[in-house]
Amino acid sequence: MIAVLPLAYLAVRTGEAGWTRVAAEVLSRRTGVLAARSLALAGVVTACCVTLGVAGAFLVTRTDLPARRLFGVLAALPLAIPTYVAGFAWVSTVDTFEGFWAAALVLTLCSYPYVFLPVAAALTGADPAQEEVSRSLGRGAWQTFTGVTLRQVRPAVAAGALLVALYVLSDFGAVSIVRVDTFTRAIFTAFNLGFDRTGALVLSTVLVVLTVLLLTGETLTRRRGARHARTGGAGRPPVRLRLHVLRWPAAGLCGVLAALALGVPAVSLVRWLAAGVSRPGSLDEVAAAAGNSLWVCLVGTGLTVGLALPIGLLAARAPGPLAVGLDRVTYLAHALPGLVIGLSLVYFGINVAYPLYQSVWLLALAYAVLFLPLAVAAVAAAAAQCPPVLEDVARTLGRRPPTVFATITLPLTLPGIGAGAALVFLACMKELPATLLLRPTGMDTLATKLWSHTAVAEYAAAAPYAALLVGLAAVPTSMLAVRTGVLNSGRLT
């Protein structure tokens, strides 16, 4: 399985250093500080994202919040902004913007849609009958929310929180720009400068161990086989509560969040863009980079979704040790920095699959390793909502398994597959470290051109690439927002 490639690479290369060298690196004070800081950053950002994501999703889907449809779309759009773009926007706007809390702010503003989107979808599809029974028994709105609503959407909250935590552990863009030493920045520095390649490999291995612990904790808290389909009131829209005097304060808070997450990057991009588009030849370069980005992202998305289909269907239809093991392995690779994934595939391409080396397909393979969990989760969630009885009936009528899959399973899971593909395409569009390492010689994407200019403070030259990157990424983000049901109407109570 391709997700095992970077893990095997780490095991082989770390083992070459010898256990004495590995133990000395693992037990060093520097490793302890990096681990504490990385985990603290992941914990702070995850807690903030869960708070913002759950509160925002509830306000948008279950209340009479003014302009709630607009806020629903705005709450999803930060997902289209790469952390390195947001980081540069804040650094160029606010003096002395650096440090732990600066990184936490940028990562929170860019990552909370990972919680908002699945929770909004879960709230839209949750059974309204259970909440109605709770209120009929005399429970107030807050008691119903904490005792019934949150229990219904807990799997969505847990899934979003896990994605945020893993994203923070693997992020390089924001932490490098605001100068916070985490595992990813230390690994990149060691590899890039070439001073301590063994130390970088050991740090990557420690990061894998931390991810294993995180995944184990998430697995232990997960309720096995939990499904939250509607049991009554099928087809009824969710009930929306009246906020009364809190309507406009809530709208104001949503507006402040949108201004911080979208307004600061937008103002910076407009300022840079005004000075950058007149540069001779820039339009041709931007068009070429955009074409390359679209091509590699489409190839990477197709490969990732194709590999995710059997794993997601297995997880939904035959849950067990094998399905859980495959799912956990994909998340291990997802938490590794793109730089480590890129180096492992460079090693793989040179020593095992040389025809793939310096080709778009090796870069697409890196995208599949990095973002396979996003597609697997979407496919598994969609398949879990499809009644297995339909497939059983088709088989009893004499249809072969491939026919059942093509005529029953695939059409029913197609919306989930589409959502997963949109999320993977969005992630591929923003990915930077692996793209820098694995892109074919002479090929530039929007992300690599943006990084090359911003790395030397050429913000004006970087502006067209940043604007187009965010614009292209906003398309799948908008599709995901619409799929959650935030634009649906509901009954007021």
HELIX and SHEET records of a PDB file:
HELIX    1   1 VAL A    4  ALA A   17  1                                  14    
HELIX    2   2 TRP A   19  VAL A   26  1                                   8    
HELIX    3   3 ARG A   29  ARG A   62  1                                  34    
HELIX    4   4 ARG A   68  ALA A   76  1                                   9    
HELIX    5   5 LEU A   77  ALA A   80  5                                   4    
HELIX    6   6 THR A   83  THR A   93  1                                  11    
HELIX    7   7 PHE A  100  SER A  111  1                                  12    
HELIX    8   8 PRO A  113  GLY A  125  1                                  13    
HELIX    9   9 PRO A  128  SER A  136  1                                   9    
HELIX   10  10 ALA A  141  THR A  144  1                                   4    
HELIX   11  11 PHE A  145  THR A  149  3                                   5    
HELIX   12  12 LEU A  150  SER A  170  1                                  21    
HELIX   13  13 GLY A  173  ILE A  177  1                                   5    
HELIX   14  14 PHE A  183  LEU A  193  1                                  11    
HELIX   15  15 ARG A  197  THR A  221  1                                  25    
HELIX   16  16 HIS A  244  LEU A  246  5                                   3    
HELIX   17  17 ARG A  247  ALA A  258  1                                  12    
HELIX   18  18 ALA A  259  GLY A  263  3                                   5    
HELIX   19  19 VAL A  264  GLY A  276  1                                  13    
HELIX   20  20 SER A  282  ARG A  317  1                                  36    
HELIX   21  21 PRO A  321  HIS A  334  1                                  14    
HELIX   22  22 GLY A  338  ASN A  351  1                                  14    
HELIX   23  23 TYR A  354  LEU A  356  5                                   3    
HELIX   24  24 VAL A  360  ALA A  384  1                                  25    
HELIX   25  25 PRO A  388  THR A  396  1                                   9    
HELIX   26  26 PRO A  401  VAL A  404  1                                   4    
HELIX   27  27 PHE A  405  THR A  409  3                                   5    
HELIX   28  28 LEU A  410  LYS A  430  1                                  21    
HELIX   29  29 PRO A  433  LEU A  438  1                                   6    
HELIX   30  30 LEU A  446  THR A  454  1                                   9    
HELIX   31  31 TYR A  459  ARG A  483  1                                  25    
SHEET    1   A 2 VAL A 239  ARG A 240  0                                        
SHEET    2   A 2 ARG A 491  LEU A 492  1                                        
END                                                                             
